[in-house]
Amino acid sequence: MLTRKITSAKKSSVKLTKQTKATALSVAEFLALKDPKGNLTLAVDGEHVSLTNLERVYWPDEKITKFDLLRYYLHVSPHLMPFLKNRPAILQRWPRGVNAPMFFQQDLESAPAFVKTVRLTNQEGRDLNYAVYTNTASLLHFVNLGTIEQHPWHSTTAKLDQPDWVAIDLDPKKAPWENVLQVALIGKEVCDEIGLTAFPKTSGSSGIHIYVPLKPVNKYERVAEFSRLLAGEIARRAPKIATVERTIAKRKKDQVYVDWMQNARGKSLAAVFTARAKPKATVSMPLTWKQIEQGVKISDFTVRNAPALLAKKGDAWSDFFNQRQKLKLS
């Protein structure tokens, strides 16, 4: 279990020169570029972000580059940042693309001044500087490091011990996709019955995530206990197609794993709108329950089409933080 020690903002000693500031591109100029190569500086949020190796291919089969990914995150940032801002980040870095090895970075040893950190003590007693999402500039800095996916904590630095959502991961493994959709609808049914509003999204990988927005008043342990009970009730209502059994070998082939165990302090799931380091460059897309009923698929949403779909159909999670709820725990 990570424990908070102090909060700090670690700054690098690197300072932008007047020339760099003068030649920084605006967001509009950046988005208008066609297949840029090399390095440049982007002006965003009143900061100057150094972006490098823009031509590097991140998804070889799809021919999607680092520039394409940065452009994607710029498009969705207004909708994504509310789910990242002021949250510690679990950085998973693919600096050479999705077909090369990934590594975790917990300790952010240096960063530009606009990137904040929070100092935490891990299970081994080491003090580490965890990266914190602050604005679009910080997001793009992490993406430039190869952080294709965004994995924020379930809580903010203001209340590190009190999460502001519950997250349930419906993991199919080898179960049919229609079973995932059916289990998701059962999850909605359970939440409706206990008076909670739930929001679904594709995981962008293989399953569906169900989030319940919360007022940050309960400790992680109590929220985790609620998520355990919620997952258990979902599985109880559909034992042929849902289970809370962790061991894959003990699951039936048609059963979807209702995973509640990511609701612990220091754990995370892929954020809404995040790109995934998966084939086709799929993204974790916010959904309506009607889309679940209609048979939505993971492959429907990618880095290439998600911004246009968002512009056309709107953000299904736009009201998420206006729906913060209290858990009724005994």
C-alpha positions as CSV (number, residue, x, y, z in Angstrom):
1,M,0.0,0.0,0.0
2,L,1.4,3.4,-1.0
3,T,1.3,6.0,1.7
4,R,1.5,9.8,1.1
5,K,4.6,11.5,2.6
6,I,4.9,14.9,1.1
7,T,3.7,16.7,-2.0
8,S,6.2,18.3,-4.2
9,A,6.7,19.7,-7.7
10,K,10.0,18.6,-9.1
11,K,11.4,20.8,-11.8
12,S,14.2,20.2,-14.2
13,S,17.0,22.6,-14.6
14,V,16.4,22.9,-18.3
15,K,15.1,26.3,-19.4
16,L,13.6,27.2,-22.7
17,T,15.6,29.7,-24.7
18,K,14.1,32.8,-26.2
19,Q,14.6,31.3,-29.6
20,T,12.7,28.1,-28.6
21,K,9.8,30.2,-27.3
22,A,9.7,32.3,-30.4
23,T,9.5,29.3,-32.7
24,A,7.0,27.3,-30.7
25,L,4.0,26.2,-32.8
26,S,0.4,27.0,-31.7
27,V,-2.0,24.1,-31.3
28,A,-3.7,25.1,-34.6
29,E,-0.4,25.1,-36.4
30,F,0.6,21.8,-35.0
31,L,-2.7,20.2,-36.0
32,A,-2.3,21.5,-39.5
33,L,1.0,19.7,-40.0
34,K,1.3,16.9,-42.5
35,D,3.5,14.0,-41.5
36,P,6.1,16.1,-39.6
37,K,9.5,14.6,-38.8
38,G,12.1,15.4,-36.1
39,N,11.5,17.6,-33.1
40,L,9.5,20.8,-32.4
41,T,8.1,22.8,-29.5
42,L,4.4,23.2,-29.0
43,A,2.8,26.1,-27.1
44,V,-0.2,24.8,-25.1
45,D,-1.8,25.9,-21.8
46,G,0.7,28.7,-21.6
47,E,3.6,26.2,-21.6
48,H,6.1,25.1,-24.1
49,V,6.2,21.3,-24.6
50,S,9.2,19.7,-26.3
51,L,8.0,17.0,-28.7
52,T,10.6,14.7,-30.3
53,N,10.9,12.0,-33.0
54,L,7.4,12.8,-34.4
55,E,7.8,10.4,-37.3
56,R,8.4,7.4,-35.0
57,V,5.9,4.6,-35.8
58,Y,4.0,3.5,-32.8
59,W,1.5,1.1,-34.5
60,P,3.5,-0.5,-37.5
61,D,0.6,-2.3,-39.0
62,E,-1.7,0.7,-39.0
63,K,1.2,3.1,-39.8
64,I,0.2,5.4,-36.9
65,T,3.0,7.6,-35.7
66,K,3.8,9.5,-32.5
67,F,2.6,12.6,-34.2
68,D,-0.8,10.9,-34.9
69,L,-1.1,10.0,-31.3
70,L,-0.2,13.5,-30.0
71,R,-2.7,14.9,-32.4
72,Y,-5.4,12.5,-31.1
73,Y,-4.8,13.5,-27.5
74,L,-5.0,17.2,-28.4
75,H,-8.4,16.6,-30.0
76,V,-9.8,14.7,-27.0
77,S,-8.0,16.5,-24.2
78,P,-11.0,18.7,-23.2
79,H,-13.0,15.6,-22.5
80,L,-10.1,13.5,-21.1
81,M,-8.4,15.9,-18.8
82,P,-11.3,16.0,-16.2
83,F,-10.5,12.3,-15.6
84,L,-6.8,12.9,-15.3
85,K,-6.3,16.3,-13.7
86,N,-4.5,16.3,-10.3
87,R,-4.3,12.5,-10.3
88,P,-1.1,10.5,-9.9
89,A,-0.2,8.7,-13.0
90,I,1.0,5.1,-13.4
91,L,3.3,5.6,-16.4
92,Q,3.5,2.7,-18.8
93,R,6.0,3.6,-21.5
94,W,6.3,2.2,-25.0
95,P,9.0,4.6,-26.4
96,R,9.6,2.4,-29.4
97,G,6.0,1.6,-30.2
98,V,3.5,-1.2,-29.4
99,N,5.6,-4.0,-30.7
100,A,8.6,-3.2,-28.6
101,P,9.0,-3.8,-24.8
102,M,7.0,-1.7,-22.4
103,F,8.2,-0.6,-19.0
104,F,6.7,1.1,-15.9
105,Q,8.1,4.3,-14.6
106,Q,7.1,5.1,-11.0
107,D,9.8,7.5,-10.0
108,L,9.8,10.7,-12.2
109,E,13.4,11.9,-11.6
110,S,13.2,15.0,-13.7
111,A,10.6,16.9,-15.7
112,P,9.7,20.4,-17.0
113,A,8.4,22.9,-14.5
114,F,4.8,22.4,-15.6
115,V,4.9,18.7,-14.6
116,K,4.1,18.2,-11.0
117,T,4.8,15.2,-8.8
118,V,3.6,13.8,-5.5
119,R,6.0,12.1,-3.2
120,L,4.8,8.7,-2.1
121,T,6.3,5.8,-0.1
122,N,5.9,2.4,-1.8
123,Q,5.6,-1.0,-0.2
124,E,9.3,-1.4,0.0
125,G,9.7,1.8,1.9
126,R,11.1,3.8,-1.1
127,D,10.2,7.4,-1.5
128,L,9.2,8.0,-5.1
129,N,8.1,11.0,-7.1
130,Y,4.9,10.0,-8.9
131,A,4.0,12.0,-12.0
132,V,0.7,14.0,-11.6
133,Y,-1.5,15.0,-14.5
134,T,-2.0,18.8,-14.3
135,N,-3.1,20.0,-17.8
136,T,-2.8,19.2,-21.5
137,A,0.9,20.2,-21.5
138,S,1.6,17.5,-18.9
139,L,-0.4,14.9,-20.8
140,L,1.5,15.6,-24.0
141,H,4.8,15.5,-22.1
142,F,4.0,12.0,-20.9
143,V,2.8,10.9,-24.3
144,N,6.1,12.2,-25.8
145,L,7.9,9.9,-23.4
146,G,6.0,6.9,-24.9
147,T,3.1,6.8,-22.5
148,I,0.5,5.6,-25.1
149,E,-2.1,4.7,-22.5
150,Q,-3.2,6.9,-19.6
151,H,-3.6,5.2,-16.2
152,P,-4.7,7.6,-13.5
153,W,-5.4,6.9,-9.9
154,H,-9.0,6.7,-8.7
155,S,-8.3,9.7,-6.4
156,T,-6.8,13.1,-6.7
157,T,-3.9,14.6,-4.8
158,A,-6.4,16.7,-2.8
159,K,-7.8,13.5,-1.3
160,L,-5.4,10.7,-2.1
161,D,-7.1,8.2,0.3
162,Q,-10.6,8.9,-1.0
163,P,-11.5,7.7,-4.5
164,D,-14.2,9.5,-6.5
165,W,-15.3,6.6,-8.6
166,V,-15.9,2.8,-8.4
167,A,-14.6,0.9,-11.5
168,I,-15.7,-2.6,-12.5
169,D,-13.8,-4.3,-15.3
170,L,-15.8,-6.9,-17.3
171,D,-13.0,-9.1,-18.7
172,P,-14.2,-11.8,-21.2
173,K,-11.0,-13.7,-21.8
174,K,-12.5,-16.3,-24.1
175,A,-16.2,-15.6,-23.3
176,P,-18.4,-14.4,-26.2
177,W,-18.7,-10.7,-26.6
178,E,-22.5,-10.8,-26.3
179,N,-22.0,-12.2,-22.8
180,V,-19.9,-9.1,-21.9
181,L,-22.7,-6.8,-23.1
182,Q,-25.3,-8.8,-21.2
183,V,-23.3,-8.7,-18.0
184,A,-22.8,-5.0,-18.4
185,L,-26.6,-4.5,-18.6
186,I,-27.0,-6.6,-15.4
187,G,-24.5,-4.3,-13.8
188,K,-26.7,-1.3,-14.7
189,E,-29.7,-3.2,-13.4
190,V,-28.0,-3.7,-10.0
191,C,-26.9,-0.1,-9.8
192,D,-30.3,1.2,-10.8
193,E,-31.9,-0.9,-8.0
194,I,-29.7,0.6,-5.3
195,G,-30.1,4.1,-6.6
196,L,-26.7,4.6,-8.3
197,T,-26.0,6.1,-11.7
198,A,-23.4,4.1,-13.7
199,F,-21.5,4.9,-16.8
200,P,-20.2,2.3,-19.3
201,K,-17.2,2.5,-21.6
202,T,-15.2,0.2,-23.8
203,S,-11.9,-0.8,-22.2
204,G,-10.3,-0.4,-25.6
205,S,-8.7,-3.8,-25.0
206,S,-11.2,-6.7,-24.7
207,G,-14.0,-5.8,-22.3
208,I,-16.3,-3.2,-20.8
209,H,-15.7,-0.9,-17.8
210,I,-18.5,0.3,-15.6
211,Y,-17.8,3.4,-13.5
212,V,-19.9,4.8,-10.7
213,P,-19.0,8.5,-9.9
214,L,-18.6,9.1,-6.1
215,K,-18.3,11.9,-3.7
216,P,-14.8,11.5,-2.3
217,V,-15.8,10.8,1.3
218,N,-15.0,7.1,1.7
219,K,-11.6,5.5,2.2
220,Y,-10.3,3.1,-0.4
221,E,-11.0,0.1,1.8
222,R,-14.8,0.9,2.1
223,V,-15.1,1.6,-1.6
224,A,-13.2,-1.6,-2.4
225,E,-15.6,-3.5,-0.2
226,F,-18.6,-2.0,-2.0
227,S,-17.1,-2.9,-5.4
228,R,-16.6,-6.5,-4.1
229,L,-20.3,-6.7,-3.1
230,L,-21.4,-5.1,-6.4
231,A,-19.4,-7.6,-8.5
232,G,-20.6,-10.5,-6.4
233,E,-24.3,-9.5,-7.0
234,I,-23.7,-9.1,-10.7
235,A,-22.2,-12.6,-10.9
236,R,-24.9,-14.1,-8.7
237,R,-27.6,-12.9,-11.1
238,A,-26.0,-14.5,-14.1
239,P,-23.9,-17.5,-12.9
240,K,-23.7,-19.1,-16.4
241,I,-22.0,-16.1,-18.0
242,A,-20.5,-14.1,-15.1
243,T,-18.1,-14.9,-12.3
244,V,-15.8,-13.3,-9.7
245,E,-13.4,-16.3,-9.8
246,R,-9.9,-14.9,-10.3
247,T,-8.3,-18.2,-11.5
248,I,-8.8,-18.5,-15.2
249,A,-8.6,-22.3,-15.1
250,K,-11.6,-22.4,-12.7
251,R,-13.8,-20.3,-14.9
252,K,-16.2,-21.7,-17.5
253,K,-15.5,-20.7,-21.1
254,D,-18.6,-18.6,-21.4
255,Q,-18.1,-16.7,-18.1
256,V,-17.0,-13.0,-18.0
257,Y,-14.8,-12.1,-15.1
258,V,-16.4,-9.3,-13.0
259,D,-13.2,-7.8,-11.7
260,W,-13.6,-5.5,-8.7
261,M,-10.0,-5.7,-7.5
262,Q,-8.6,-2.6,-9.2
263,N,-10.4,-0.4,-6.6
264,A,-7.4,-0.4,-4.3
265,R,-5.2,2.6,-3.5
266,G,-2.5,2.8,-6.1
267,K,-4.3,0.7,-8.7
268,S,-5.9,2.1,-11.9
269,L,-7.7,1.2,-15.1
270,A,-7.2,2.7,-18.5
271,A,-8.8,6.2,-18.5
272,V,-11.8,7.1,-20.6
273,F,-10.7,8.3,-24.1
274,T,-7.2,6.8,-23.6
275,A,-5.5,5.1,-26.6
276,R,-4.6,1.5,-26.0
277,A,-1.4,-0.2,-27.1
278,K,-3.4,-2.8,-29.0
279,P,-3.9,-3.7,-32.6
280,K,-5.9,-1.1,-34.6
281,A,-5.0,1.6,-32.1
282,T,-8.3,1.2,-30.3
283,V,-9.4,3.6,-27.6
284,S,-11.5,3.4,-24.4
285,M,-14.7,5.1,-25.5
286,P,-17.4,6.4,-23.3
287,L,-20.8,4.8,-24.1
288,T,-24.5,5.2,-23.5
289,W,-26.4,2.2,-22.2
290,K,-28.3,2.3,-25.5
291,Q,-25.1,1.6,-27.3
292,I,-24.5,-1.4,-25.1
293,E,-28.0,-2.6,-25.9
294,Q,-27.4,-2.2,-29.6
295,G,-24.2,-4.3,-29.6
296,V,-21.3,-1.9,-29.6
297,K,-17.8,-3.4,-30.3
298,I,-14.3,-2.6,-29.2
299,S,-13.2,-2.1,-32.8
300,D,-15.7,0.6,-33.4
301,F,-13.4,3.2,-31.8
302,T,-9.8,4.0,-32.7
303,V,-7.3,6.8,-32.6
304,R,-8.3,7.6,-36.2
305,N,-12.1,7.9,-35.9
306,A,-12.8,8.7,-32.2
307,P,-12.4,12.5,-32.5
308,A,-14.8,12.7,-35.4
309,L,-17.3,10.5,-33.6
310,L,-17.0,12.6,-30.5
311,A,-17.6,15.8,-32.5
312,K,-20.6,14.3,-34.2
313,K,-22.3,12.4,-31.4
314,G,-21.1,14.2,-28.3
315,D,-19.5,13.0,-25.1
316,A,-21.6,10.3,-23.4
317,W,-19.8,11.0,-20.1
318,S,-20.1,14.8,-20.2
319,D,-22.3,14.7,-17.1
320,F,-20.1,12.2,-15.1
321,F,-18.8,14.5,-12.4
322,N,-22.2,16.2,-11.9
323,Q,-23.4,12.7,-10.8
324,R,-21.2,12.2,-7.8
325,Q,-23.0,10.0,-5.4
326,K,-22.7,8.8,-1.8
327,L,-22.4,5.1,-1.1
328,K,-24.9,3.6,1.3
329,L,-22.6,1.5,3.4
330,S,-23.5,-0.2,6.6
